[in-house]
């Protein structure tokens, strides 16, 4: 849930292009159904024009456009909306494929229609697939069992707390999935500051496995291994990163120096960064608290904090 990079922007653009196509097509179908019928030469092979049915389909295109446009704004969080928006476009395209296979539509007509019927949903699905492949997505709306299995692969042996949440009544796991992106939010802060404050907070909570998970996440974000290990060893050199580590620890422990350390971060990096780091501390502490409450926590002293 970090700041979008170039591949993220490409994925957003693909979804947005599909949405703009659906928007334009839907508006024309609603405003001038007979004009749309005359404009799309191949549609005449399906029968005479019916303004009501054309407008019905135009509304479906507009709904797809709305979902795709909304999703493109932050595809990592809203990929489910993108999938829903592409769903009708894909179903429509597959209907055309079936008509060819069933002998209802001539292959020549199908290939003329294919860029408009299959092209847009394929663009949207490629965009969605790109962020899925990079694992830069919110965990909802993945079904609970699939989500837990995916987390098992990412953090083997560390997902028993999710299984227990999944066993709770009242859609507890789905609600927790909506919370999880907030625990990984970073936009204004550097990857190094973000990593230091999170490691400081999880170490203060004395959860060894949680601390290692946060440390490995820092490596994925491009933070140098030696820097992450120095934070785990509490041997960071004096400077802004050590201050961020101390800030995360002080906030987690409720120490009064958290205020002065936060003011120092404001002076160096701005108030937005301080607020972002404060959110990171608050969110990351949830996991040690959950595990401790469920009897699953392991002290840092019982787990080698080595990468």
C-alpha positions in Angstrom: 0.0 0.0 0.0 2.9 2.3 -0.7 3.3 5.2 -3.1 2.5 3.9 -6.7 5.6 3.3 -8.9 5.8 3.1 -12.7 4.4 -0.4 -13.1 1.5 0.6 -10.8 0.9 3.6 -13.0 0.9 1.4 -16.1 -1.6 -0.9 -14.6 -3.8 2.1 -13.6 -3.6 3.4 -17.2 -4.7 0.1 -18.7 -7.8 0.0 -16.5 -8.5 3.6 -17.1 -8.3 3.2 -20.9 -10.8 0.3 -20.7 -13.1 2.5 -18.5 -12.9 5.4 -21.0 -13.9 3.1 -23.8 -16.9 1.9 -21.9 -17.9 5.4 -21.0 -17.8 6.7 -24.5 -19.6 3.7 -25.9 -22.2 3.8 -23.2 -22.9 7.5 -23.7 -23.4 7.2 -27.4 -25.7 4.2 -26.9 -27.9 6.2 -24.5 -27.8 9.5 -26.4 -28.3 8.2 -29.9 -29.1 4.5 -30.1 -29.9 4.5 -33.8 -26.9 6.5 -34.6 -24.8 4.0 -32.6 -26.4 1.2 -34.6 -25.5 2.8 -37.9 -22.0 3.6 -36.7 -21.1 0.0 -35.7 -21.5 -1.8 -39.0 -21.2 -5.3 -37.7 -24.1 -5.0 -35.2 -26.5 -5.0 -38.1 -25.8 -8.7 -38.5 -27.5 -9.4 -35.2 -30.9 -8.0 -36.3 -32.9 -4.8 -36.5 -32.2 -1.9 -34.2 -34.2 -1.7 -30.9 -33.6 1.6 -29.1 -34.7 0.2 -25.7 -32.3 -2.7 -25.8 -29.5 -0.5 -27.0 -30.0 1.9 -24.1 -30.2 -1.1 -21.7 -26.7 -2.2 -22.9 -25.5 1.4 -22.7 -26.4 1.5 -19.0 -24.3 -1.6 -18.5 -21.4 0.0 -20.2 -21.7 3.1 -18.0 -21.8 1.0 -14.9 -18.6 -0.8 -16.0 -17.0 2.6 -16.8 -17.9 3.9 -13.3 -16.3 0.9 -11.6 -13.2 0.9 -13.8 -12.8 4.7 -13.4 -13.2 4.4 -9.6 -10.7 1.5 -9.4 -8.1 3.3 -11.5 -7.7 5.9 -8.9 -6.0 3.4 -6.6 -5.9 0.1 -8.2 -4.1 -1.7 -5.3 -7.0 -0.9 -3.0 -9.8 -1.1 -5.5 -8.8 -4.0 -7.7 -12.1 -5.8 -6.8 -14.1 -2.9 -8.3 -11.9 -3.2 -11.4 -12.6 -6.9 -11.6 -16.3 -6.3 -11.4 -16.1 -3.5 -14.0 -14.2 -5.7 -16.4 -16.5 -8.6 -15.7 -19.5 -7.4 -17.8 -17.2 -6.4 -20.6 -15.5 -9.8 -20.6 -18.9 -11.6 -20.5 -20.0 -9.6 -23.5 -16.9 -10.4 -25.4 -17.2 -14.1 -24.5 -20.7 -14.1 -25.8 -19.4 -13.0 -29.2 -16.9 -15.9 -29.0 -19.7 -18.4 -28.3 -21.7 -17.0 -31.2 -18.8 -17.8 -33.6 -18.4 -21.3 -32.1 -22.1 -22.0 -32.4 -22.2 -20.8 -36.0 -24.5 -17.8 -35.2 -21.9 -15.2 -36.2 -19.5 -15.4 -39.1 -15.8 -15.4 -38.2 -15.2 -12.4 -40.5 -17.7 -10.3 -38.5 -16.2 -11.5 -35.2 -12.7 -10.4 -36.1 -14.0 -7.0 -37.0 -15.8 -6.7 -33.6 -13.0 -8.3 -31.5 -11.0 -5.0 -30.9 -14.1 -3.4 -29.3 -15.6 -6.5 -27.6 -12.5 -8.3 -26.3 -9.9 -5.5 -26.3 -11.1 -3.4 -23.4 -11.7 -6.2 -20.9 -8.3 -7.7 -21.8 -6.6 -4.3 -21.1 -8.3 -4.1 -17.7 -7.5 -7.7 -16.8 -3.8 -7.2 -17.8 -3.7 -4.2 -15.5 -5.3 -6.1 -12.6 -3.0 -9.1 -13.3 0.1 -6.8 -13.1 -0.7 -5.7 -9.6 -1.7 -9.2 -8.5 1.6 -10.6 -9.8 3.5 -8.0 -7.9 1.5 -8.6 -4.7 0.6 -4.9 -4.4 -3.0 -5.4 -3.6 -5.3 -5.0 -0.6 -6.3 -8.4 0.8 -10.0 -7.8 0.2 -12.1 -9.0 -1.6 -10.1 -12.3 -1.6 -12.2 -15.1 -0.1 -11.1 -15.9 3.4 -9.7 -19.4 2.8 -7.8 -18.2 -0.3 -6.4 -15.3 1.7 -5.2 -17.4 4.6 -3.5 -19.8 2.2 -1.8 -16.9 0.4 -0.6 -15.5 3.8 0.7 -19.0 4.7 3.0 -18.9 1.7 4.2 -15.4 2.5 4.8 -16.0 6.2 5.1 -19.7 6.9 4.2 -20.7 10.4 3.0 -17.2 11.4 -0.6 -17.1 10.4 -2.3 -19.1 13.2 -3.8 -15.8 14.4 -5.5 -15.3 11.0 -7.0 -18.8 11.3 -8.4 -18.0 14.7 -9.9 -14.7 13.4 -11.4 -16.7 10.5 -13.1 -19.0 13.0 -14.8 -16.1 14.7 -18.4 -15.3 13.9 -19.6 -12.1 12.2 -17.2 -11.9 9.3 -14.3 -11.0 11.5 -11.7 -12.0 9.0 -13.2 -9.9 6.2 -13.3 -6.9 8.6 -9.7 -7.5 9.5 -8.8 -7.7 5.8 -10.1 -4.2 5.4 -7.9 -3.0 8.3 -4.7 -4.5 6.9 -3.9 -1.9 4.2 -3.7 0.8 6.9 -0.9 -1.2 8.5 1.2 -0.9 5.4 0.5 2.7 4.4 3.5 4.7 3.2 3.5 7.7 0.9 5.4 10.7 2.2 8.0 9.0 4.4 11.1 7.3 2.9 11.3 3.6 3.0 14.2 3.8 5.5 12.3 6.0 8.0 9.2 3.9 7.7 11.2 0.7 8.3 13.0 2.1 11.3 9.9 3.3 13.1 8.1 0.0 12.5 11.0 -2.0 13.7 11.3 0.2 16.8 7.7 -0.2 17.6 7.5 -4.0 17.1 10.7 -4.5 19.2 9.1 -2.4 21.9 6.1 -4.8 21.8 8.6 -7.7 22.3 7.2 -9.9 19.5 10.2 -11.6 17.8 8.3 -13.1 14.8 6.4 -9.7 14.3 9.8 -7.9 14.3 11.2 -10.2 11.7 8.2 -9.9 9.4 8.5 -6.1 9.5 12.3 -6.4 8.9 11.7 -8.6 5.8 9.1 -6.2 4.5 11.7 -3.5 4.7 14.0 -5.6 2.5 11.2 -5.9 -0.1 10.9 -2.1 0.0 14.5 -1.8 -0.9 16.0 -0.9 2.5 19.7 -2.1 2.6 20.0 -5.4 4.6 22.9 -4.0 6.7 20.7 -1.1 7.8 17.8 -3.4 8.7 20.1 -5.7 10.6 21.5 -2.7 12.5 18.0 -1.8 13.6 17.4 -5.3 14.8 20.6 -5.2 16.7 19.9 -1.7 18.0 23.2 -0.5 16.7 22.0 2.3 14.4 24.4 5.2 14.1 23.3 8.6 15.5 21.1 10.4 13.0 17.6 10.6 11.6 17.1 6.9 11.2 18.1 6.3 14.8 15.7 9.0 15.8 12.9 7.3 13.8 13.6 4.0 15.5 13.5 5.8 18.9 10.3 7.5 18.0 8.6 4.2 17.1 9.8 2.7 20.4 8.8 5.7 22.5 5.3 5.9 21.1 4.8 2.1 21.5 6.0 2.3 25.1 4.1 5.5 25.9 7.3 7.3 26.9 7.2 11.1 27.2 10.2 11.6 24.9 7.9 10.6 22.0 6.7 14.2 21.8 10.2 15.7 21.5 11.2 13.0 19.0 8.1 13.7 16.9 8.9 17.4 16.9 12.4 16.6 15.6 10.9 14.6 12.8 8.6 17.5 11.9 11.7 19.8 11.8 13.6 17.5 9.5 10.9 15.9 7.4 7.6 17.8 7.9 4.4 17.2 9.8 3.0 14.9 7.1 5.8 12.4 7.6 5.4 12.6 11.4 1.7 11.8 11.0 2.5 8.9 8.6 5.0 7.4 11.0 2.6 7.8 13.9 0.0 5.9 11.9 2.6 3.2 11.1 3.4 2.7 14.8 -0.3 2.5 15.8 -1.1 0.0 13.1 1.9 -2.2 13.4 1.3 -2.7 17.2 -2.0 -4.5 16.4 -0.3 -7.7 15.4 1.8 -8.2 18.6 -1.3 -7.3 20.6 -3.4 -9.9 18.7 -0.8 -12.6 19.1 -0.2 -11.9 22.7 -3.9 -11.9 23.5 -4.3 -15.3 21.7 -1.3 -16.8 23.5 0.7 -16.9 20.3 3.4 -14.2 20.9 7.1 -15.1 21.2 9.5 -12.8 22.9 12.3 -11.2 20.9 14.7 -13.0 23.3 13.3 -16.3 22.1 13.7 -15.6 18.4 17.1 -14.9 16.7 16.6 -11.5 15.1 18.9 -12.2 12.1 18.1 -11.8 8.5 
